Amino acid sequence: MLKPDDCRKLAEQYRARANDATSAKRLANVLLSVSNAYLALASQLELLASVEHQEHARRAGRNVQG
């Protein structure tokens, strides 16, 4: 399973390819879109981990925030 840091590294790679002078404009746009999708996925995975942690704590009888 991908971790947030993995997603960010992939996003960097796609963004670098998009910024390569040899990439056609259409290809660069798609690469940037994929890069942004990986960044969004990283954020969602972090949110999921936080919510799962809070839910686990709640079930254990603790009140954890953040």
Stockholm file with secondary structure:
# STOCKHOLM 1.0

chainA/1-66         MLKPDDCRKLAEQYRARANDATSAKRLANVLLSVSNAYLALASQLELLASVEHQEHARRAGRNVQG
#=GR chainA/1-66 SS CCCHHHHHHHHHHHHHHHHSTTSCHHHHHHHHHHHHHHHHHHHHHHHHHHHHHHHHHHHTTCCCCC
#=GC SS_cons        CCCHHHHHHHHHHHHHHHHSTTSCHHHHHHHHHHHHHHHHHHHHHHHHHHHHHHHHHHHTTCCCCC
//
